[in-house]
Amino acid sequence: MIIAVDFDGTIVEHKFPDIGEERLGAVETLKWMQSESHKVIIWTCRNGARLASMMNWLKEQGFTPDAVNSNIAHCPGFAVPKILADIYIDDRNLGGIPPWNIIRKVLSDGNTL
């Protein structure tokens, strides 16, 4: 699957423009997603220096996304502004964001929330 994940408030606590503390299990789950052959897109409003600081933070955590604010390169013909994904994980979802251990369980069970 292609999974689009927001950064502020989702991977880290919302402290924008700073970077908050990691939400428990977020990076571990992102790494697990890739180990299961899922593609992970970081989908964020950050740009410029704030985007660079986010990328540095992710690198320090040992995580490299498959794409950032763009569609996966192997999806030709999708030159559209919307990020195309099978699942979107965002703290602004209706009902908020569940804990990352629940997200991982749902994905590993092949279900949706």
N, C-alpha and C positions, 0 to 999 in steps of 0.2 A: 504494500500500500504506500501511497504518498501521504505523509502526515505533516500538516502545517501547524506550527507551534508558535504562539506569541511569546515574547520575552518578558517584558515588565508585567508583574502581577501573576505570571504564569510559571516561568522558570525560576524567577527571583521575585521576592517580595516587591511590591510597587513602591519605589523610592525615586522615580524619575524626576530630574534628569540624572540622579546618581544611580548606581547599581545596588539594589537591595541584596539581602542575604538570600542564598539559594533556598527555594522551597524544598522541603525534605523529600529526597529521592528523585528530584527532577532530572539531574544530569545522569544519574545511574540509569534511569528509565530511557532517556534519549539514546544513550549508548546501547542499551538493550534493544531498542527499536531497530537500530542499524544492524546489530548482530543477527536480528531476525530477518534481515534483507529488506526492511522498510526504508524508504527514502524520507529524510527529515528536512523540511524547509523551515527556517526561522523566518517568521512573518512579523515584522515590527514596524513601528512608526519612527524608530531611530534613524538618523541620517548623519552624514558628516562625521565629526569627531565623536559624537555619542554612539554612532554605529561602530566606529573603530574601537571604542572602549568596550562595547559589548562583545565584539569579535575577539579582542584580547582576553576578556574574561572567560569566554567559552574555551579558548585555546589553553588558558591556564588550568581549566577543569579537565582538559584532555578530550574535548569534544569538538569535532569539525562537522558542521552541517553540510548536507548535500547541496543546498542552495540557500540564499538569503534574499528575501524580497523578490524572488523571481521563480519562474517555473523550472522544473527539472529539465536539464539540457536534452535528455533523450526523448522528450515529448514534442516532436516537431509539429509545426502548424498551430501552436498555441501561443501566438503573439498577442495575448490579451492582457489587460491590466489586472484582472483578478487572478489570484494564486489558485491554481487548480489542484485540489487535493481530495483524497478519499475521506479524510477526517481532519477537522480543525480543532485544536486544543487552545482555548483562550479563557482567561479569567472573566471576560465580559459575556460569556455564554449565558443564556437564560438558566438561572440556577447556580451560576458561578462555576468554579473549577473544583472537581473532586480531588482528594489527595492523590499524589502520584502513584502510590501503591495500588490504589483502586484502578487508575488508568491502565497501569501495566497488567493487572489481572484481567480487565475487560479485553484488552488487546490480545493477551495470550490465550484467552478462552475463545477468541474469534467473535465476540459479541460487540454490541454497541451499548452505550449508556442509556 
